[in-house]
Amino acid sequence: NTNKVITTDSQGDNQQTAAETEDTITAVGISPPKSENNYDIAYATETYSEEDCTVGEVSCAKINKVTVNSNGTPTGPSQPLATINSLFEPNESSSLTRATNLSYSPDAQNILATIFSWNTQENLLSAVYQINNNTGSKTTIVTPRSDPCLNAGYADNGNIFYSMLNQELAYYLNCQDLNNIDSEVNFQSDIYVQKPGQAPINLTNTENISEFFIDVSSDNKFVLVADTNTYDGYWCNYALNFFFKDYSYWPFDCSYYLVNTE
């Protein structure tokens, strides 16, 4: 099969193929317009290639970049930018790794990537990396942790927002119904903000609400989140839908909130 990155204009017309690959595309992000009125598009693929992955990995994540003009037409071929290998140590069992979200900084200099590695449903690591849009060099924003609720993105003012569990939980199908996982432990996902040059701040600490980060409004005033807890017998599967890109996990039974960024 061929997987494609497709651009359109704001009305959904003028469809262009920006990039295509035989590997599964798991995330895409587009930069703000650059000085020459071009846009960079970063797209992540999950590859099983032995040339890209290290020994013992089942799959690894590749971050690629293609530049398009104001009509969405590529100005040249796409280029590999970075390869992200397993978050597990090399001596641990074989794992799959994918990028689940990509977000450009407002100056288009960096890409924020949320990464997941897993080898069983009970053994998962996730992390957030900042990838230089020119060199592919990687800076750690959130160190690898057992967290199925991790997800990050840039605001238009350069602040970084992400959702993260207050206590680690490896089981990757469980960024949902967190209140009922263990009556002895208070698992809760909250929103954190990291401003340039500053340490992260715990923005929310809301009892019985576990926020999963979705996006930041263009005026930087609100963070859109899904509440991953269960209400009236229905599970909020937004995180699983986001992770697997699979509508067998319905995102429709969720409560959604706007969180004030201050």
Secondary structure as GFF3:
##gff-version 3
##sequence-region A 1 262
A	DSSP	beta_strand	3	7	.	.	.	ID=ss1
A	DSSP	beta_strand	16	21	.	.	.	ID=ss2
A	DSSP	beta_strand	24	30	.	.	.	ID=ss3
A	DSSP	beta_strand	39	47	.	.	.	ID=ss4
A	DSSP	beta_strand	60	68	.	.	.	ID=ss5
A	DSSP	beta_strand	79	84	.	.	.	ID=ss6
A	DSSP	beta_strand	96	104	.	.	.	ID=ss7
A	DSSP	beta_strand	110	120	.	.	.	ID=ss8
A	DSSP	beta_strand	123	132	.	.	.	ID=ss9
A	DSSP	beta_strand	138	145	.	.	.	ID=ss10
A	DSSP	beta_strand	151	154	.	.	.	ID=ss11
A	DSSP	beta_strand	160	165	.	.	.	ID=ss12
A	DSSP	three_ten_helix	178	180	.	.	.	ID=ss13
A	DSSP	beta_strand	189	194	.	.	.	ID=ss14
A	DSSP	beta_strand	201	202	.	.	.	ID=ss15
A	DSSP	beta_strand	211	216	.	.	.	ID=ss16
A	DSSP	beta_strand	222	227	.	.	.	ID=ss17
A	DSSP	alpha_helix	238	244	.	.	.	ID=ss18
A	DSSP	beta_strand	255	260	.	.	.	ID=ss19
###
